[in-house]
């Protein structure tokens, strides 16, 4: 496949993701938070946030994580869907916080300078974006050396058999609601410049994983 063909495919996939989540914005909280909320809350609480720290949340969505951040840090949240961000802005207004900044942005081309953030959280993003490797490279770039990166995601089962085959078969259908079931764990654990600190099973039946990483100096 030529470079232009790959770029065209990525652009189409990005537009599809944006369209899907614009549709889901109205029902996302009720439809998904019961299953995905625990992992999101664990990830935020595990961030070693100190007073004055800057945190980036990639894929902030409707802002479900925002109430859990301590009030002594500054949070920047990005998402590709303006409809999801509108919901997040309503949540920020309800929280009465002036230290939360929300922007529409593509996770694969972050418009932040190098080493801007003390910590980065990426909940349920890796199985959504067309180019996970680029997203992980951007996460490393904008995170300060020694900073913590938290990723929460469903990954391709490491067990053989029915579950693994089912994930592969169901992925085309699951993409309609904005995610893949067969994302490889290596897309996160083998990201350049990031060391894996721990992996923990979270959410319903432990089918999702929380991965804590640290940015190398």
Buried (B, 14 or more C-beta within 10 A) or exposed (E): EEEEEEEEEBEEBBEBBBEBBBBBBEEBBEEBBEEBBBBBBBBBEBBEBEEEBBBBBBBBBBBBBBEBBBEEBBBBBBBBBEBBBBBBBEBBEEBEBEBBEBEEBBBBEBEBEEBBBBBBBBBBBBBBBBBBBBBBBBBBBBBBEEBBBBBBBBBBBEEEEEEBEEBEEEBEEBBEEBBBBBBBBEBBBEBEBBEBEEBBEBBEEEBBBBBBBBBEE
